[in-house]
Amino acid sequence: MSAFSKPARLNRGSIDMTLGNPMMQILRFSIPLLLGNILQQLYNTVDSMVVGNFVGSGALAAVGASGPVINLLVSFFLGISVGTGIVISQAYGAKDFERLQKAVGTVITVTILVALVLMAAGIPLSQLLLRLVNTPEDIMAESTVYMQITFGGIIFLMLFNVLSGIFQGIGDSISPFIFLVISCGINILLDLLFVIAFDWGVAGVAWATLFAQLCSVVFGLFRINRTDAPIHLYLKDLRISKELLKVILRLGIPSGFQNSLSAIGNIIVQTMLNSFGTVIIAANIAVIKIDSFCTMPMMTFGSAIAVYAGQNMGAAKPGRIKEGVRTTLIVSTAISILISAFLFFFGELPLQLFTRESAVVQAGMDKFRIVAPFYMMMGFFGILSGVVRGCGHTTAPMLIGILSMFLGRVPVAMLLSSRIGANGIHWSLSVCWTLEALVMIVYYLFGGWRKSLREPEKIKQT
């Protein structure tokens, strides 16, 4: 019997954002998503805390040194998955479950193929890639080990991100959160076991993360095959729909290019930062870890509003989108102001979770006092670009992000780093956030994407 010979039922964990109060629906979706994002971020954060406290600041720098390189190699694919999220949320909003099923099979198949290529290329090239970003020799050996193990398990990282995107597209942010509660607990326990008990150092935290991500994938595959879900995934489903792949690529390639070029920009900036030595590198890694938590509410609202916009466009209800955007911006701005104030005045407290070295803590505070006041700008860009992407327009956010990076952050970092040192590089990030927010506001208010709000029925034909 065909999986679609009888009406599919909605997943009990899903939220139909085409009905009910817009802000309440967005919050219902956002809260589990936020908690799940926090837990996912704990993977690398716990790694950094454990090695920073039990091995040293050199190991902390080694764990973070591979980040920009790995992000570059996976970011294009993760950008492509944005196209999948749009197709899934619009199909779910239109209750087109057959299209939904084909999209899931297509993206899982492509993910596995891409991950195998990255694994085969990344492991032997790890040290070369680290040298290209000017990684200091005193952390080269540990950085190489960490990167090679990470590439060995990159298929689990990519599959989990795709599975999370699938669940989120159908309005289910609770299932990924449950997977992460379990796998994050496993990661923390294995970190402590491998580093403290077994004394494996940097390799220990890498193996712990790999096994935890494997658990996330197993739980995700189990949940996606529940009988009450509108989608399933069996071996027979692992095939590529050429028609849907074209749509996914058309919608996702702009985000993929944006992610890749932004990652290149970050590598350029990281290379400049690496020249200031291990203390600055370690401080920057600690700040990035803390920053990833503190900016998460704004980023989560951006992801939530994209799903909200996609579902309502699929259901031909564009009038609900404007109301959702307005209330989401108000809540996001209030949260960003509170978080910025805390980090500006009390940032030493979270920094001391990573290291007690006063020089590292002071360098971290220098960055907080430069970037934290601009979190609000990042929130504006995330939410407005999320709406535009959810409505099927991904090119403009790509161009705005890329131009802000290469006409803003990179040249400002080059100019100011030679004059005021590492703080000049930190200022370049604030400049980048401000530029992309201001341009995105103008595009949101006056851009051509607004035509789709007046002709939502065309979205079903894309």
C-alpha positions as a Markdown table, in Angstrom:
| # | Residue | x | y | z |
|---|---|---|---|---|
| 1 | Met | 0.0 | 0.0 | 0.0 |
| 2 | Ser | 1.3 | 3.4 | -0.9 |
| 3 | Ala | 2.3 | 5.7 | 2.0 |
| 4 | Phe | -0.2 | 8.2 | 0.5 |
| 5 | Ser | -3.2 | 5.9 | -0.2 |
| 6 | Lys | -4.8 | 7.3 | 3.0 |
| 7 | Pro | -4.8 | 10.8 | 4.3 |
| 8 | Ala | -1.6 | 11.6 | 6.2 |
| 9 | Arg | -1.9 | 12.9 | 9.7 |
| 10 | Leu | -0.1 | 15.8 | 11.1 |
| 11 | Asn | 2.8 | 15.1 | 13.4 |
| 12 | Arg | 1.6 | 15.7 | 17.0 |
| 13 | Gly | 4.7 | 17.7 | 17.7 |
| 14 | Ser | 4.1 | 20.1 | 14.8 |
| 15 | Ile | 2.7 | 23.6 | 14.9 |
| 16 | Asp | 0.4 | 24.8 | 12.1 |
| 17 | Met | 1.5 | 28.4 | 12.0 |
| 18 | Thr | -1.2 | 29.3 | 9.5 |
| 19 | Leu | -3.8 | 29.4 | 12.3 |
| 20 | Gly | -4.0 | 31.1 | 15.7 |
| 21 | Asn | -2.3 | 34.2 | 17.2 |
| 22 | Pro | 0.9 | 34.8 | 15.2 |
| 23 | Met | 3.2 | 35.8 | 18.1 |
| 24 | Met | 2.0 | 32.9 | 20.3 |
| 25 | Gln | 2.6 | 30.4 | 17.4 |
| 26 | Ile | 6.1 | 31.8 | 16.8 |
| 27 | Leu | 6.9 | 31.7 | 20.5 |
| 28 | Arg | 5.6 | 28.1 | 20.8 |
| 29 | Phe | 7.9 | 27.1 | 18.0 |
| 30 | Ser | 10.8 | 29.3 | 19.1 |
| 31 | Ile | 11.2 | 28.2 | 22.7 |
| 32 | Pro | 12.0 | 24.5 | 22.1 |
| 33 | Leu | 14.1 | 25.6 | 19.1 |
| 34 | Leu | 16.0 | 28.0 | 21.3 |
| 35 | Leu | 16.6 | 25.4 | 24.0 |
| 36 | Gly | 17.7 | 22.9 | 21.3 |
| 37 | Asn | 20.1 | 25.4 | 19.8 |
| 38 | Ile | 21.5 | 26.1 | 23.2 |
| 39 | Leu | 22.1 | 22.4 | 23.7 |
| 40 | Gln | 23.6 | 21.9 | 20.3 |
| 41 | Gln | 26.0 | 24.8 | 21.0 |
| 42 | Leu | 27.0 | 23.1 | 24.2 |
| 43 | Tyr | 28.8 | 20.4 | 22.1 |
| 44 | Asn | 31.8 | 22.6 | 21.2 |
| 45 | Thr | 31.4 | 24.9 | 24.3 |
| 46 | Val | 31.8 | 22.0 | 26.7 |
| 47 | Asp | 34.8 | 20.9 | 24.7 |
| 48 | Ser | 36.3 | 24.3 | 25.1 |
| 49 | Met | 35.5 | 24.6 | 28.8 |
| 50 | Val | 36.9 | 21.1 | 29.6 |
| 51 | Val | 40.2 | 21.6 | 27.7 |
| 52 | Gly | 40.6 | 25.2 | 28.8 |
| 53 | Asn | 40.3 | 24.3 | 32.5 |
| 54 | Phe | 41.9 | 20.8 | 32.5 |
| 55 | Val | 44.5 | 21.1 | 29.7 |
| 56 | Gly | 45.3 | 24.8 | 29.2 |
| 57 | Ser | 44.8 | 27.8 | 27.0 |
| 58 | Gly | 46.9 | 26.3 | 24.2 |
| 59 | Ala | 44.5 | 23.4 | 23.9 |
| 60 | Leu | 41.6 | 25.8 | 24.0 |
| 61 | Ala | 43.1 | 27.7 | 21.1 |
| 62 | Ala | 43.7 | 24.3 | 19.3 |
| 63 | Val | 40.0 | 23.3 | 19.6 |
| 64 | Gly | 38.9 | 26.6 | 18.1 |
| 65 | Ala | 41.5 | 26.9 | 15.3 |
| 66 | Ser | 39.8 | 24.4 | 13.1 |
| 67 | Gly | 36.4 | 26.1 | 13.3 |
| 68 | Pro | 36.6 | 28.6 | 10.4 |
| 69 | Val | 38.1 | 25.9 | 8.0 |
| 70 | Ile | 35.4 | 23.3 | 8.8 |
| 71 | Asn | 32.7 | 26.0 | 8.5 |
| 72 | Leu | 33.9 | 26.9 | 5.1 |
| 73 | Leu | 33.7 | 23.3 | 3.8 |
| 74 | Val | 30.3 | 22.6 | 5.2 |
| 75 | Ser | 28.7 | 26.0 | 5.0 |
| 76 | Phe | 27.8 | 25.9 | 1.3 |
| 77 | Phe | 25.9 | 22.6 | 1.8 |
| 78 | Leu | 24.2 | 23.9 | 4.9 |
| 79 | Gly | 23.1 | 27.0 | 2.9 |
| 80 | Ile | 21.7 | 24.7 | 0.3 |
| 81 | Ser | 19.6 | 23.1 | 3.0 |
| 82 | Val | 17.9 | 26.4 | 3.4 |
| 83 | Gly | 16.2 | 25.6 | 0.1 |
| 84 | Thr | 15.0 | 22.3 | 1.6 |
| 85 | Gly | 13.5 | 24.1 | 4.6 |
| 86 | Ile | 11.6 | 26.5 | 2.3 |
| 87 | Val | 10.2 | 23.6 | 0.2 |
| 88 | Ile | 9.2 | 21.6 | 3.3 |
| 89 | Ser | 7.5 | 24.5 | 5.1 |
| 90 | Gln | 5.6 | 25.6 | 2.0 |
| 91 | Ala | 4.5 | 22.0 | 1.2 |
| 92 | Tyr | 3.5 | 21.5 | 4.8 |
| 93 | Gly | 1.5 | 24.7 | 4.8 |
| 94 | Ala | -0.3 | 23.5 | 1.6 |
| 95 | Lys | -0.7 | 20.0 | 3.1 |
| 96 | Asp | 1.0 | 18.5 | 0.1 |
| 97 | Phe | 2.5 | 15.5 | 1.9 |
| 98 | Glu | 3.7 | 13.6 | -1.2 |
| 99 | Arg | 5.9 | 16.6 | -2.2 |
| 100 | Leu | 7.1 | 16.7 | 1.4 |
| 101 | Gln | 8.1 | 13.1 | 1.4 |
| 102 | Lys | 10.0 | 13.4 | -1.9 |
| 103 | Ala | 11.9 | 16.5 | -0.6 |
| 104 | Val | 13.0 | 14.6 | 2.5 |
| 105 | Gly | 14.3 | 11.6 | 0.5 |
| 106 | Thr | 16.2 | 13.9 | -1.9 |
| 107 | Val | 17.9 | 16.0 | 0.8 |
| 108 | Ile | 19.0 | 13.0 | 2.9 |
| 109 | Thr | 20.5 | 11.3 | -0.1 |
| 110 | Val | 22.4 | 14.4 | -1.2 |
| 111 | Thr | 23.6 | 15.0 | 2.3 |
| 112 | Ile | 25.1 | 11.5 | 2.6 |
| 113 | Leu | 26.9 | 11.9 | -0.8 |
| 114 | Val | 28.4 | 15.3 | 0.1 |
| 115 | Ala | 29.4 | 14.3 | 3.6 |
| 116 | Leu | 31.4 | 11.3 | 2.2 |
| 117 | Val | 33.3 | 13.5 | -0.2 |
| 118 | Leu | 34.1 | 16.0 | 2.6 |
| 119 | Met | 35.3 | 13.2 | 4.8 |
| 120 | Ala | 37.6 | 11.7 | 2.2 |
| 121 | Ala | 39.1 | 15.1 | 1.3 |
| 122 | Gly | 39.2 | 16.7 | 4.8 |
| 123 | Ile | 41.1 | 14.1 | 6.8 |
| 124 | Pro | 44.3 | 14.0 | 4.7 |
| 125 | Leu | 44.3 | 17.8 | 4.0 |
| 126 | Ser | 43.7 | 18.9 | 7.6 |
| 127 | Gln | 47.2 | 20.1 | 8.4 |
| 128 | Leu | 47.6 | 21.9 | 5.0 |
| 129 | Leu | 44.3 | 23.7 | 5.6 |
| 130 | Leu | 45.4 | 24.8 | 9.1 |
| 131 | Arg | 48.7 | 26.1 | 7.7 |
| 132 | Leu | 46.8 | 28.2 | 5.2 |
| 133 | Val | 45.0 | 30.1 | 8.0 |
| 134 | Asn | 48.3 | 30.8 | 9.8 |
| 135 | Thr | 47.7 | 28.5 | 12.7 |
| 136 | Pro | 50.6 | 28.9 | 15.2 |
| 137 | Glu | 53.1 | 26.1 | 15.4 |
| 138 | Asp | 52.7 | 25.6 | 19.1 |
| 139 | Ile | 49.1 | 24.4 | 18.6 |
| 140 | Met | 49.4 | 22.8 | 15.2 |
| 141 | Ala | 49.7 | 19.2 | 16.3 |
| 142 | Glu | 46.6 | 19.4 | 18.5 |
| 143 | Ser | 44.6 | 21.4 | 16.0 |
| 144 | Thr | 45.3 | 18.8 | 13.3 |
| 145 | Val | 44.2 | 15.9 | 15.5 |
| 146 | Tyr | 41.0 | 17.7 | 16.4 |
| 147 | Met | 40.2 | 18.6 | 12.8 |
| 148 | Gln | 40.9 | 15.1 | 11.5 |
| 149 | Ile | 38.5 | 13.5 | 14.0 |
| 150 | Thr | 35.9 | 16.1 | 13.3 |
| 151 | Phe | 36.1 | 15.4 | 9.5 |
| 152 | Gly | 35.8 | 11.6 | 10.4 |
| 153 | Gly | 32.4 | 12.3 | 11.9 |
| 154 | Ile | 31.2 | 15.1 | 9.7 |
| 155 | Ile | 28.5 | 13.0 | 8.2 |
| 156 | Phe | 26.7 | 12.9 | 11.6 |
| 157 | Leu | 27.0 | 16.7 | 12.0 |
| 158 | Met | 25.5 | 17.3 | 8.5 |
| 159 | Leu | 22.7 | 14.7 | 8.9 |
| 160 | Phe | 21.6 | 16.0 | 12.2 |
| 161 | Asn | 21.4 | 19.6 | 10.9 |
| 162 | Val | 19.4 | 18.4 | 7.9 |
| 163 | Leu | 17.1 | 16.3 | 10.2 |
| 164 | Ser | 16.6 | 19.3 | 12.5 |
| 165 | Gly | 15.7 | 21.4 | 9.4 |
| 166 | Ile | 13.1 | 18.9 | 8.3 |
| 167 | Phe | 11.4 | 18.8 | 11.7 |
| 168 | Gln | 11.4 | 22.6 | 11.9 |
| 169 | Gly | 10.0 | 22.9 | 8.4 |
| 170 | Ile | 6.9 | 21.0 | 9.6 |
| 171 | Gly | 6.7 | 23.2 | 12.7 |
| 172 | Asp | 8.2 | 20.6 | 15.1 |
| 173 | Ser | 10.9 | 22.2 | 17.2 |
| 174 | Ile | 10.3 | 19.8 | 20.2 |
| 175 | Ser | 11.7 | 16.6 | 18.6 |
| 176 | Pro | 15.2 | 18.1 | 17.8 |
| 177 | Phe | 15.2 | 19.5 | 21.4 |
| 178 | Ile | 14.6 | 16.0 | 22.9 |
| 179 | Phe | 17.4 | 14.5 | 20.7 |
| 180 | Leu | 19.8 | 17.1 | 21.9 |
| 181 | Val | 19.0 | 16.7 | 25.6 |
| 182 | Ile | 20.0 | 13.1 | 25.4 |
| 183 | Ser | 23.0 | 13.5 | 23.1 |
| 184 | Cys | 24.3 | 16.6 | 24.9 |
| 185 | Gly | 24.3 | 14.7 | 28.2 |
| 186 | Ile | 26.3 | 11.9 | 26.4 |
| 187 | Asn | 28.8 | 14.5 | 25.1 |
| 188 | Ile | 29.4 | 16.1 | 28.6 |
| 189 | Leu | 29.9 | 12.7 | 30.2 |
| 190 | Leu | 32.3 | 11.5 | 27.5 |
| 191 | Asp | 34.2 | 14.8 | 27.6 |
| 192 | Leu | 34.8 | 14.3 | 31.3 |
| 193 | Leu | 35.7 | 10.7 | 30.9 |
| 194 | Phe | 38.0 | 11.0 | 27.9 |
| 195 | Val | 39.9 | 14.2 | 29.1 |
| 196 | Ile | 40.0 | 13.9 | 32.9 |
| 197 | Ala | 39.9 | 10.1 | 33.4 |
| 198 | Phe | 41.7 | 8.9 | 30.2 |
| 199 | Asp | 43.9 | 12.0 | 29.7 |
| 200 | Trp | 43.2 | 12.1 | 25.9 |
| 201 | Gly | 43.3 | 15.9 | 25.7 |
| 202 | Val | 42.1 | 17.5 | 22.6 |
| 203 | Ala | 41.4 | 14.2 | 20.9 |
| 204 | Gly | 39.2 | 13.2 | 23.8 |
| 205 | Val | 36.8 | 16.1 | 23.3 |
| 206 | Ala | 36.7 | 15.5 | 19.5 |
| 207 | Trp | 35.7 | 11.8 | 20.0 |
| 208 | Ala | 33.1 | 12.8 | 22.6 |
| 209 | Thr | 31.5 | 15.2 | 20.1 |
| 210 | Leu | 31.5 | 12.6 | 17.3 |
| 211 | Phe | 29.8 | 9.9 | 19.4 |
| 212 | Ala | 27.2 | 12.4 | 20.7 |
| 213 | Gln | 26.4 | 13.6 | 17.2 |
| 214 | Leu | 26.0 | 10.0 | 16.1 |
| 215 | Cys | 23.4 | 9.5 | 18.9 |
| 216 | Ser | 21.5 | 12.6 | 17.7 |
| 217 | Val | 21.2 | 11.2 | 14.2 |
| 218 | Val | 20.0 | 7.8 | 15.4 |
| 219 | Phe | 17.3 | 9.4 | 17.6 |
| 220 | Gly | 16.3 | 11.7 | 14.6 |
| 221 | Leu | 15.9 | 8.8 | 12.2 |
| 222 | Phe | 13.9 | 6.9 | 14.8 |
| 223 | Arg | 11.6 | 9.9 | 15.4 |
| 224 | Ile | 11.1 | 10.6 | 11.7 |
| 225 | Asn | 9.6 | 7.1 | 11.2 |
| 226 | Arg | 6.9 | 7.4 | 13.8 |
| 227 | Thr | 3.6 | 6.3 | 12.4 |
| 228 | Asp | 1.8 | 9.6 | 13.2 |
| 229 | Ala | 4.2 | 11.7 | 11.2 |
| 230 | Pro | 3.4 | 13.0 | 7.7 |
| 231 | Ile | 6.9 | 11.8 | 6.6 |
| 232 | His | 8.9 | 8.6 | 6.8 |
| 233 | Leu | 12.4 | 7.6 | 5.7 |
| 234 | Tyr | 13.2 | 4.1 | 4.6 |
| 235 | Leu | 16.0 | 2.8 | 2.3 |
| 236 | Lys | 13.6 | 2.9 | -0.7 |
| 237 | Asp | 13.1 | 6.7 | -0.1 |
| 238 | Leu | 16.9 | 7.4 | -0.5 |
| 239 | Arg | 16.6 | 8.7 | -4.1 |
| 240 | Ile | 16.8 | 12.1 | -5.7 |
| 241 | Ser | 13.8 | 13.8 | -7.2 |
| 242 | Lys | 15.3 | 15.9 | -10.1 |
| 243 | Glu | 12.3 | 18.3 | -10.1 |
| 244 | Leu | 12.6 | 19.0 | -6.4 |
| 245 | Leu | 16.4 | 19.1 | -6.4 |
| 246 | Lys | 16.2 | 21.9 | -9.0 |
| 247 | Val | 13.8 | 23.9 | -6.7 |
| 248 | Ile | 15.9 | 23.2 | -3.7 |
| 249 | Leu | 19.1 | 24.3 | -5.5 |
| 250 | Arg | 17.4 | 27.4 | -6.9 |
| 251 | Leu | 16.3 | 28.5 | -3.4 |
| 252 | Gly | 19.3 | 27.2 | -1.6 |
| 253 | Ile | 22.3 | 28.2 | -3.7 |
| 254 | Pro | 22.2 | 31.9 | -2.8 |
| 255 | Ser | 22.3 | 31.0 | 0.9 |
| 256 | Gly | 25.1 | 28.5 | 0.2 |
| 257 | Phe | 27.2 | 31.1 | -1.6 |
| 258 | Gln | 26.5 | 33.6 | 1.2 |
| 259 | Asn | 27.6 | 31.0 | 3.8 |
| 260 | Ser | 30.7 | 30.0 | 1.9 |
| 261 | Leu | 31.8 | 33.6 | 1.1 |
| 262 | Ser | 31.1 | 34.6 | 4.7 |
| 263 | Ala | 33.2 | 31.7 | 5.9 |
| 264 | Ile | 36.0 | 32.8 | 3.5 |
| 265 | Gly | 35.7 | 36.3 | 5.0 |
| 266 | Asn | 35.9 | 34.9 | 8.5 |
| 267 | Ile | 39.0 | 32.9 | 7.6 |
| 268 | Ile | 40.6 | 36.1 | 6.3 |
| 269 | Val | 39.8 | 37.8 | 9.6 |
| 270 | Gln | 40.8 | 34.7 | 11.6 |
| 271 | Thr | 44.2 | 34.7 | 9.8 |
| 272 | Met | 44.7 | 38.3 | 10.8 |
| 273 | Leu | 43.7 | 37.6 | 14.4 |
| 274 | Asn | 46.0 | 34.5 | 14.6 |
| 275 | Ser | 49.0 | 36.8 | 14.1 |
| 276 | Phe | 48.4 | 38.4 | 17.5 |
| 277 | Gly | 49.2 | 35.1 | 19.3 |
| 278 | Thr | 47.7 | 32.4 | 21.5 |
| 279 | Val | 46.3 | 34.7 | 24.2 |
| 280 | Ile | 44.2 | 36.6 | 21.6 |
| 281 | Ile | 43.2 | 33.4 | 19.9 |
| 282 | Ala | 42.1 | 31.8 | 23.2 |
| 283 | Ala | 40.1 | 34.9 | 24.2 |
| 284 | Asn | 38.4 | 35.1 | 20.8 |
| 285 | Ile | 37.4 | 31.4 | 21.0 |
| 286 | Ala | 35.9 | 31.9 | 24.5 |
| 287 | Val | 34.0 | 35.0 | 23.4 |
| 288 | Ile | 32.7 | 33.2 | 20.3 |
| 289 | Lys | 31.4 | 30.4 | 22.4 |
| 290 | Ile | 29.6 | 32.8 | 24.8 |
| 291 | Asp | 28.5 | 35.0 | 22.0 |
| 292 | Ser | 26.9 | 32.0 | 20.2 |
| 293 | Phe | 24.7 | 31.6 | 23.3 |
| 294 | Cys | 23.9 | 35.2 | 23.8 |
| 295 | Thr | 23.0 | 35.9 | 20.1 |
| 296 | Met | 20.9 | 32.7 | 19.9 |
| 297 | Pro | 17.5 | 34.2 | 20.8 |
| 298 | Met | 17.8 | 36.6 | 17.9 |
| 299 | Met | 19.0 | 33.9 | 15.5 |
| 300 | Thr | 16.2 | 31.6 | 16.7 |
| 301 | Phe | 13.6 | 34.2 | 15.9 |
| 302 | Gly | 15.1 | 34.4 | 12.4 |
| 303 | Ser | 14.7 | 30.7 | 11.9 |
| 304 | Ala | 11.2 | 30.6 | 13.4 |
| 305 | Ile | 9.9 | 33.5 | 11.3 |
| 306 | Ala | 11.3 | 31.8 | 8.1 |
| 307 | Val | 9.2 | 28.7 | 8.9 |
| 308 | Tyr | 6.2 | 30.9 | 9.8 |
| 309 | Ala | 6.5 | 32.9 | 6.6 |
| 310 | Gly | 6.9 | 29.7 | 4.5 |
| 311 | Gln | 3.9 | 28.0 | 6.0 |
| 312 | Asn | 1.7 | 31.1 | 5.5 |
| 313 | Met | 2.8 | 31.6 | 1.9 |
| 314 | Gly | 2.1 | 27.9 | 1.2 |
| 315 | Ala | -1.4 | 28.4 | 2.7 |
| 316 | Ala | -1.8 | 31.7 | 0.7 |
| 317 | Lys | -2.2 | 33.8 | 3.9 |
| 318 | Pro | 0.4 | 36.6 | 3.4 |
| 319 | Gly | -1.6 | 39.0 | 5.6 |
| 320 | Arg | -0.4 | 37.1 | 8.7 |
| 321 | Ile | 3.2 | 37.6 | 7.9 |
| 322 | Lys | 3.4 | 41.3 | 8.5 |
| 323 | Glu | 1.9 | 41.0 | 12.0 |
| 324 | Gly | 4.3 | 38.2 | 12.9 |
| 325 | Val | 7.3 | 40.2 | 11.8 |
| 326 | Arg | 6.3 | 43.3 | 13.8 |
| 327 | Thr | 5.8 | 41.5 | 17.1 |
| 328 | Thr | 8.9 | 39.3 | 16.6 |
| 329 | Leu | 11.1 | 42.4 | 16.1 |
| 330 | Ile | 9.8 | 44.0 | 19.3 |
| 331 | Val | 10.5 | 40.9 | 21.4 |
| 332 | Ser | 13.9 | 40.3 | 19.8 |
| 333 | Thr | 15.1 | 43.9 | 20.3 |
| 334 | Ala | 14.1 | 43.9 | 24.0 |
| 335 | Ile | 16.0 | 40.6 | 24.6 |
| 336 | Ser | 19.1 | 41.8 | 22.7 |
| 337 | Ile | 19.3 | 45.0 | 24.8 |
| 338 | Leu | 19.2 | 43.1 | 28.1 |
| 339 | Ile | 21.9 | 40.6 | 26.9 |
| 340 | Ser | 24.2 | 43.3 | 25.6 |
| 341 | Ala | 24.1 | 45.2 | 28.9 |
| 342 | Phe | 25.0 | 42.1 | 30.8 |
| 343 | Leu | 28.0 | 41.3 | 28.7 |
| 344 | Phe | 29.2 | 44.9 | 28.6 |
| 345 | Phe | 29.3 | 45.1 | 32.4 |
| 346 | Phe | 29.6 | 41.6 | 33.6 |
| 347 | Gly | 31.2 | 39.6 | 30.8 |
| 348 | Glu | 34.1 | 38.5 | 33.0 |
| 349 | Leu | 31.7 | 36.0 | 34.7 |
| 350 | Pro | 31.1 | 33.8 | 31.7 |
| 351 | Leu | 34.7 | 34.2 | 30.4 |
| 352 | Gln | 36.0 | 32.7 | 33.7 |
| 353 | Leu | 34.1 | 29.5 | 32.9 |
| 354 | Phe | 36.7 | 28.9 | 30.1 |
| 355 | Thr | 39.9 | 30.2 | 31.7 |
| 356 | Arg | 41.2 | 31.9 | 34.8 |
| 357 | Glu | 44.2 | 33.5 | 33.0 |
| 358 | Ser | 43.7 | 37.2 | 33.5 |
| 359 | Ala | 45.3 | 38.2 | 30.2 |
| 360 | Val | 42.8 | 36.0 | 28.3 |
| 361 | Val | 39.8 | 37.3 | 30.3 |
| 362 | Gln | 40.8 | 40.9 | 29.7 |
| 363 | Ala | 41.3 | 40.4 | 26.0 |
| 364 | Gly | 37.8 | 38.8 | 25.9 |
| 365 | Met | 36.3 | 41.8 | 27.7 |
| 366 | Asp | 37.8 | 44.1 | 25.1 |
| 367 | Lys | 35.9 | 42.3 | 22.4 |
| 368 | Phe | 32.6 | 42.1 | 24.4 |
| 369 | Arg | 32.6 | 45.9 | 24.9 |
| 370 | Ile | 33.0 | 46.4 | 21.2 |
| 371 | Val | 30.5 | 43.9 | 19.8 |
| 372 | Ala | 27.8 | 43.4 | 22.4 |
| 373 | Pro | 26.1 | 46.8 | 21.9 |
| 374 | Phe | 25.4 | 45.8 | 18.3 |
| 375 | Tyr | 23.5 | 42.5 | 18.9 |
| 376 | Met | 20.3 | 44.4 | 18.1 |
| 377 | Met | 21.5 | 45.0 | 14.5 |
| 378 | Met | 22.2 | 41.3 | 14.1 |
| 379 | Gly | 18.7 | 40.5 | 15.2 |
| 380 | Phe | 17.1 | 42.9 | 12.7 |
| 381 | Phe | 19.0 | 41.3 | 9.8 |
| 382 | Gly | 18.3 | 37.7 | 11.0 |
| 383 | Ile | 14.5 | 38.3 | 11.3 |
| 384 | Leu | 14.0 | 40.3 | 8.2 |
| 385 | Ser | 16.2 | 38.1 | 6.0 |
| 386 | Gly | 14.3 | 35.0 | 7.5 |
| 387 | Val | 11.0 | 36.4 | 6.4 |
| 388 | Val | 12.3 | 37.2 | 2.9 |
| 389 | Arg | 13.8 | 33.7 | 2.5 |
| 390 | Gly | 10.7 | 32.0 | 3.9 |
| 391 | Cys | 8.7 | 33.7 | 1.1 |
| 392 | Gly | 11.0 | 32.2 | -1.5 |
| 393 | His | 13.4 | 35.1 | -2.1 |
| 394 | Thr | 16.9 | 34.1 | -1.2 |
| 395 | Thr | 19.1 | 36.1 | -3.5 |
| 396 | Ala | 18.8 | 39.6 | -1.9 |
| 397 | Pro | 19.8 | 38.3 | 1.7 |
| 398 | Met | 22.8 | 36.6 | 0.1 |
| 399 | Leu | 24.0 | 39.7 | -1.7 |
| 400 | Ile | 23.5 | 41.9 | 1.4 |
| 401 | Gly | 25.4 | 39.4 | 3.6 |
| 402 | Ile | 28.3 | 39.1 | 1.1 |
| 403 | Leu | 28.6 | 42.8 | 0.5 |
| 404 | Ser | 28.6 | 43.6 | 4.2 |
| 405 | Met | 31.4 | 41.1 | 4.7 |
| 406 | Phe | 33.6 | 42.1 | 1.9 |
| 407 | Leu | 32.9 | 45.8 | 1.7 |
| 408 | Gly | 32.6 | 46.2 | 5.5 |
| 409 | Arg | 34.2 | 43.6 | 7.8 |
| 410 | Val | 37.2 | 42.6 | 5.8 |
| 411 | Pro | 38.5 | 46.0 | 4.7 |
| 412 | Val | 37.7 | 47.5 | 8.2 |
| 413 | Ala | 39.6 | 44.7 | 9.8 |
| 414 | Met | 42.6 | 45.2 | 7.5 |
| 415 | Leu | 42.6 | 49.0 | 8.1 |
| 416 | Leu | 42.1 | 49.0 | 11.9 |
| 417 | Ser | 44.1 | 46.0 | 12.9 |
| 418 | Ser | 47.3 | 47.7 | 11.8 |
| 419 | Arg | 46.4 | 50.8 | 13.8 |
| 420 | Ile | 44.7 | 49.6 | 17.0 |
| 421 | Gly | 45.6 | 45.9 | 17.0 |
| 422 | Ala | 43.1 | 43.1 | 17.7 |
| 423 | Asn | 40.4 | 45.5 | 18.8 |
| 424 | Gly | 40.3 | 46.8 | 15.2 |
| 425 | Ile | 39.3 | 43.3 | 14.1 |
| 426 | His | 36.5 | 43.3 | 16.7 |
| 427 | Trp | 35.2 | 46.6 | 15.4 |
| 428 | Ser | 35.0 | 45.2 | 11.9 |
| 429 | Leu | 32.3 | 42.7 | 13.2 |
| 430 | Ser | 30.2 | 45.5 | 14.6 |
| 431 | Val | 30.5 | 47.4 | 11.3 |
| 432 | Cys | 29.4 | 44.3 | 9.4 |
| 433 | Trp | 26.3 | 43.8 | 11.5 |
| 434 | Thr | 25.3 | 47.4 | 11.2 |
| 435 | Leu | 25.7 | 47.5 | 7.4 |
| 436 | Glu | 23.7 | 44.4 | 6.7 |
| 437 | Ala | 20.9 | 45.4 | 9.1 |
| 438 | Leu | 20.5 | 48.8 | 7.6 |
| 439 | Val | 20.5 | 47.6 | 4.0 |
| 440 | Met | 18.1 | 44.7 | 4.9 |
| 441 | Ile | 15.6 | 47.1 | 6.5 |
| 442 | Val | 15.5 | 49.1 | 3.3 |
| 443 | Tyr | 15.1 | 46.0 | 1.2 |
| 444 | Tyr | 12.3 | 44.6 | 3.5 |
| 445 | Leu | 10.4 | 47.9 | 3.2 |
| 446 | Phe | 10.8 | 48.6 | -0.5 |
| 447 | Gly | 12.2 | 45.5 | -2.2 |
| 448 | Gly | 10.7 | 43.5 | -5.0 |
| 449 | Trp | 10.1 | 40.5 | -2.7 |
| 450 | Arg | 6.9 | 42.2 | -1.6 |
| 451 | Lys | 5.2 | 41.3 | -4.8 |
| 452 | Ser | 4.9 | 37.7 | -3.5 |
| 453 | Leu | 2.7 | 39.0 | -0.6 |
| 454 | Arg | 0.2 | 40.2 | -3.2 |
| 455 | Glu | 0.4 | 37.0 | -5.3 |
| 456 | Pro | 0.9 | 34.2 | -2.8 |
| 457 | Glu | -0.8 | 31.6 | -5.0 |
| 458 | Lys | 2.3 | 31.6 | -7.3 |
| 459 | Ile | 4.4 | 30.1 | -4.5 |
| 460 | Lys | 2.7 | 26.7 | -4.9 |
| 461 | Gln | 4.0 | 26.6 | -8.5 |
| 462 | Thr | 7.7 | 27.1 | -7.6 |
